[in-house]
Amino acid sequence: MVKEITIDGQELKLAANAATPFRFRQMFKKDLLQILGNEEKAEAEGVETISELAFIMAKQAEGVDMSKLTEGEFYTWLESFGPMAFIENAEDILGIYTSSETTTTFR
């Protein structure tokens, strides 16, 4: 799924797909599905996880070589947003990620 949202006045295209949790782990060395599946962990790591997820989805939408992303690029990207930007848009960001999950019944 690809969707455009406004975060802190910036139009941002976000893409979520089957590679998203793997790219998240590759970049941030954390298990996105484990974080989102554990309410206590999700609450503790909330803002950090949301901003990291938004970064991964934004870079997927841009079509960049995900294997070459650096922590420095993440911080540079993050500095272009205000301090509350990801808290205010957490529901939209998670909504894009979770709506990329579809259930298919095989018969």
C-alpha positions in Angstrom: 0.0 0.0 0.0 1.2 3.5 -0.8 -0.5 6.5 0.7 0.4 10.2 1.0 -0.1 12.0 4.3 0.9 15.3 5.8 3.3 15.3 8.7 4.3 18.6 10.2 3.2 20.4 7.0 5.2 18.1 4.7 3.5 15.9 2.2 5.0 12.5 2.7 4.5 9.4 0.6 4.6 6.2 2.7 4.7 2.6 1.3 4.1 -0.5 3.3 4.6 -4.0 2.0 5.8 -7.5 3.0 9.4 -6.2 3.2 8.7 -3.4 5.7 9.3 -5.4 8.9 12.5 -6.9 7.4 13.8 -3.5 6.3 12.9 -2.2 9.8 15.0 -4.9 11.4 17.8 -4.4 8.9 18.0 -0.7 9.7 17.2 -0.5 13.4 18.1 -4.0 14.7 14.6 -4.4 16.3 11.7 -6.7 15.6 8.8 -4.5 14.5 6.2 -7.2 14.7 7.3 -8.1 18.3 7.1 -4.4 19.3 3.6 -3.9 17.8 2.4 -7.2 19.1 3.3 -6.4 22.7 1.2 -3.5 24.2 3.7 -2.7 27.0 6.7 -2.7 24.6 4.7 -0.7 22.0 3.8 1.9 24.6 7.4 2.1 25.9 8.9 2.5 22.5 6.0 4.3 20.8 7.3 7.6 19.4 10.7 6.1 18.5 9.1 3.1 16.7 6.6 5.3 14.9 9.3 7.7 13.6 11.5 4.7 12.5 8.6 3.0 10.8 7.7 6.2 9.0 11.3 6.6 7.8 11.4 3.0 6.4 8.0 3.5 4.7 9.1 6.8 3.2 12.3 5.4 1.9 10.4 2.4 0.4 8.0 4.9 -1.3 11.0 6.8 -2.7 12.5 3.6 -4.1 15.9 4.1 -2.6 18.4 1.3 -2.2 17.4 0.2 1.3 20.6 -1.7 1.9 22.5 1.6 1.9 20.5 3.5 4.4 22.4 4.8 7.4 21.5 5.9 10.9 22.8 9.3 10.0 20.3 9.6 7.1 17.5 8.7 9.6 18.6 11.5 12.0 18.9 14.0 9.2 15.5 13.1 7.9 14.0 13.2 11.4 15.5 16.7 12.0 13.2 18.1 9.3 10.1 17.5 11.5 8.9 19.1 14.7 9.1 17.3 18.1 5.4 16.3 18.1 5.1 15.4 14.4 5.1 11.6 14.9 3.0 11.6 18.0 0.3 13.6 16.2 0.4 11.3 13.2 1.0 7.9 14.9 -2.5 6.6 14.0 -2.1 7.5 10.3 1.3 5.9 10.1 0.3 2.7 11.8 -2.9 2.7 9.7 -0.9 2.6 6.5 1.3 -0.2 7.8 -1.6 -2.3 9.1 -3.8 -1.8 6.1 -1.1 -3.3 4.0 -1.8 -6.6 5.7 -4.5 -8.5 3.9 -6.0 -11.8 4.7 -6.4 -14.3 2.0 -8.2 -17.6 2.4 -6.7 -20.4 0.3 -9.1 -23.2 -0.6 
